Amino acid sequence: MTEYEIKESQIPKNILIILNSNFTDYALEGAEIAETISGKSYEFEIEQGKEEFKVLINSQGNLTKKKKSREEKHHKD
C-alpha cells in the first residue's frame, strides 16, 4: 500500500460531493490517497463540532466512516 497527502484542491469533485453530502459544517484536517492492488481510496480527517471523524471513500464512491471522540486524546496536565 502507498499513501500520500493531497491538497483539498486535488480531491476529485465526485469524492468531495460524497463527503459534503454526508457531513455538513466540517473542517478538513487532512486528506490522503491510499493506493493498493484493489484500487484507490481517499482518507480524510475531519472535525465536525466537537467530534473528529476519519472518513474513507473508495474510488467507486463507497463511504466508510469511523467516529473518534476528542476525549480519546491524552492531554498532559
Buried (B, 14 or more C-beta within 10 A) or exposed (E): EEEEEBEEEEBEEEBBEBBEEEBEEBEBEEBBBBEEEEEBBBBBBBBEEEEBBBBBBBBEEEBEBEEEEEEEEEEEE
